[in-house]
Amino acid sequence: MTAAIWQYVLAGVVVGAIYALVAAGFVLIYQVTGLINFAQGEFAMIGAMTASALATGGMPTPEAALIAVVVAAGVGGLCYVCAIRPARAAAGVTLIFITLGLDVALRGLGLFVWGTNPLALNAFSAGNAIQIFGGVLPPQAAWVLGTDLVVFAALYLFFRHTYAGTAVRAAVANPPIASTFGIPLRTFAFWSFVAAAAIGGLGGVVIAPITGATYDMGLTLGLAGFVAAVLGGLDSLPGALVGGFVLGIVEKVAGGLVSTGWEQGVGFLILVLVLLLRPQGLLGRAVRRA
Amino acid sequence: MEVFLGSGLAYARIGLILLVLVAAIVWFVPSYYTGLLTLIALYALVTLGLNLFMGYGGQVSLGQAAFFGVGAYGSATLATRAHLTPWLGTLAGGVLAALLAYALSFAVLRLRENLLALATLALGIVVTVAFNEWDFVGGSSGIKDIPGFALGAYVFDPRAYAILAWLLLLIGIWFAGNLVGSTYGRTLIAIANGELGAQTLGVDSVRLKRQIFVLAGAYAGIAGGVYASYQSYIDPTQFGFLLSVNFVLMSVIGGMRTLWGAVVGATVVVALTQILQTVVPIVLPSARGDFQAFFLGAILIAMLILLPRGLVARLSEARA
């Protein structure tokens, strides 16, 4: 029994790492624009599908992965320019609906471009399964966790140690004042979409060898990303990381012990509980009432 | 009081004309179109409740399909297991959905905008998962052979369903029309325009939001009850997140803060889906599956940017 649970935990860590990446993109956009982007999961779908389709066509995996991330980032930028910026003066609810429309439209587009058949992507490196205290992980798991490490380290360095990162933090802390200091809020909003889409796309690329890639994978990933982000407090990148892993582990353990159908249900029950009991998230600071 | 009676009479007149129109149409058109008309009326009934909650009340729900599903499952389960007639089953479905909304209101209505959207979305998905996992209601294979409506010895045919659905819709519009035409409706709009301001003027906003959420749940539940009997087969995939998105789409297209907008929105979305399913494969032979979803998403975005108050509001502005 313990061995089985340990195996569920390990599986949870792997999916949790992807949830954390999706959640990171979600938090980036939320911090900079105050917007909940329901299309976040579709960026991961675009990354996974592009990479898998290119690799199936014979392109070496590293090139395919790179192009996939660039495509996802481009789509993210386009989403902002075509759908979000024209309506930026609208009330909060309108923007939520717009990102909802983006989610539906991107999934439809994915269906058009790649069809309904699942695509596969080879693992990035050959090798035997990784053994940890009797549990087993696929070799690709090392790439997944490594990606998390690199992405979150890069985000940390950007926000703490670069001039641009400091400017973004200023813009988040107090938009009007940051604006009077010449910080270009709109440009930041654009780049937050690009960066969030690139990170989501990268997440899709690294998980594709484990889960496969389908046009409708974005909804599940996006929803899990929201839960992870809310767990972490919506506006905290470390929170997104922790939230992702917590959600992944809880889902897999609950799914293994109760039934796989409840995997998603458990995540959403947690979401509702967190929203009600601790809206600032597990790691969040004091509640910010908008 | 004048407004109350006046609008009530106006609704009754337009309603009667529409009902005669629907009855005439279903007599002549093939049963396929009759089915679409039924679907439009049932979806419009859900959207109507959503308009009250989102448009007039200024709230947001991304989980309305759950209440529709609870109504359908409630009615179907009672009909297949307790041999209740669909009439009582539909009523029970509406009550069940209203009760669920009442219970949930204590939790979710404390939240606003972004977080309310997330919470209602989450609850909607939890309900779908529960349908899937609960064997008593058929699990993932759903409920088959749901008894149809009957009046005495007369078993409903598609035409009768269309008339029933439109009758329910018109009663729903009439009731909602009286509601929004009264002080109650103006109080609701006051909450939408600024909850804090409304509270300062002595409005019990929490109570009002709860009442309207419950009413929207009841509308969806009743529509779901009729839907179950009309389809005679339901499964969890019919009540998922995408249906909730479709309800939002209908609400936005028609105009959230209108009542007839629900009818217009449901008609446009159902008709558009049908047209796209026919046209897309001809224009783009390589398109597969539900590619028309792309257009529905794009239309939702375009509407919100170009006509954020919806078609009906736009038309009444042009006339004024």
HADDOCK unambig.tbl for C-alpha pairs under 7 A between the chains (distance, minus, plus):
assign (segid A and resid 36 and name CA) (segid B and resid 114 and name CA) 6.55 0.50 0.50
assign (segid A and resid 83 and name CA) (segid B and resid 301 and name CA) 6.53 0.50 0.50
assign (segid A and resid 86 and name CA) (segid B and resid 305 and name CA) 6.55 0.50 0.50
assign (segid A and resid 87 and name CA) (segid B and resid 305 and name CA) 5.46 0.50 0.50
assign (segid A and resid 92 and name CA) (segid B and resid 113 and name CA) 6.76 0.50 0.50
assign (segid A and resid 93 and name CA) (segid B and resid 113 and name CA) 6.08 0.50 0.50
assign (segid A and resid 94 and name CA) (segid B and resid 304 and name CA) 6.64 0.50 0.50
assign (segid A and resid 98 and name CA) (segid B and resid 300 and name CA) 6.88 0.50 0.50
assign (segid A and resid 98 and name CA) (segid B and resid 301 and name CA) 5.08 0.50 0.50
assign (segid A and resid 98 and name CA) (segid B and resid 304 and name CA) 6.92 0.50 0.50
assign (segid A and resid 101 and name CA) (segid B and resid 297 and name CA) 4.12 0.50 0.50
assign (segid A and resid 101 and name CA) (segid B and resid 298 and name CA) 6.34 0.50 0.50
assign (segid A and resid 101 and name CA) (segid B and resid 300 and name CA) 5.57 0.50 0.50
assign (segid A and resid 101 and name CA) (segid B and resid 301 and name CA) 5.66 0.50 0.50
assign (segid A and resid 102 and name CA) (segid B and resid 297 and name CA) 6.05 0.50 0.50
assign (segid A and resid 104 and name CA) (segid B and resid 293 and name CA) 6.20 0.50 0.50
assign (segid A and resid 104 and name CA) (segid B and resid 294 and name CA) 6.17 0.50 0.50
assign (segid A and resid 104 and name CA) (segid B and resid 297 and name CA) 5.03 0.50 0.50
assign (segid A and resid 105 and name CA) (segid B and resid 293 and name CA) 6.21 0.50 0.50
assign (segid A and resid 105 and name CA) (segid B and resid 294 and name CA) 3.85 0.50 0.50
assign (segid A and resid 105 and name CA) (segid B and resid 295 and name CA) 6.58 0.50 0.50
assign (segid A and resid 105 and name CA) (segid B and resid 297 and name CA) 4.42 0.50 0.50
assign (segid A and resid 105 and name CA) (segid B and resid 298 and name CA) 5.83 0.50 0.50
assign (segid A and resid 106 and name CA) (segid B and resid 294 and name CA) 6.64 0.50 0.50
assign (segid A and resid 108 and name CA) (segid B and resid 290 and name CA) 6.92 0.50 0.50
assign (segid A and resid 108 and name CA) (segid B and resid 291 and name CA) 4.90 0.50 0.50
assign (segid A and resid 108 and name CA) (segid B and resid 292 and name CA) 6.82 0.50 0.50
assign (segid A and resid 108 and name CA) (segid B and resid 293 and name CA) 5.18 0.50 0.50
assign (segid A and resid 108 and name CA) (segid B and resid 294 and name CA) 4.22 0.50 0.50
assign (segid A and resid 109 and name CA) (segid B and resid 291 and name CA) 6.93 0.50 0.50
assign (segid A and resid 109 and name CA) (segid B and resid 294 and name CA) 5.85 0.50 0.50
assign (segid A and resid 111 and name CA) (segid B and resid 288 and name CA) 6.84 0.50 0.50
assign (segid A and resid 111 and name CA) (segid B and resid 291 and name CA) 6.15 0.50 0.50
assign (segid A and resid 112 and name CA) (segid B and resid 287 and name CA) 5.23 0.50 0.50
assign (segid A and resid 112 and name CA) (segid B and resid 288 and name CA) 6.13 0.50 0.50
assign (segid A and resid 112 and name CA) (segid B and resid 291 and name CA) 5.87 0.50 0.50
assign (segid A and resid 115 and name CA) (segid B and resid 288 and name CA) 6.05 0.50 0.50
assign (segid A and resid 261 and name CA) (segid B and resid 129 and name CA) 6.75 0.50 0.50
assign (segid A and resid 261 and name CA) (segid B and resid 133 and name CA) 6.50 0.50 0.50
assign (segid A and resid 262 and name CA) (segid B and resid 129 and name CA) 6.58 0.50 0.50
assign (segid A and resid 265 and name CA) (segid B and resid 125 and name CA) 6.89 0.50 0.50
assign (segid A and resid 265 and name CA) (segid B and resid 126 and name CA) 4.92 0.50 0.50
assign (segid A and resid 265 and name CA) (segid B and resid 129 and name CA) 5.87 0.50 0.50
assign (segid A and resid 268 and name CA) (segid B and resid 122 and name CA) 5.08 0.50 0.50
assign (segid A and resid 268 and name CA) (segid B and resid 126 and name CA) 6.44 0.50 0.50
assign (segid A and resid 272 and name CA) (segid B and resid 119 and name CA) 5.68 0.50 0.50
assign (segid A and resid 272 and name CA) (segid B and resid 122 and name CA) 6.90 0.50 0.50
assign (segid A and resid 276 and name CA) (segid B and resid 107 and name CA) 6.75 0.50 0.50
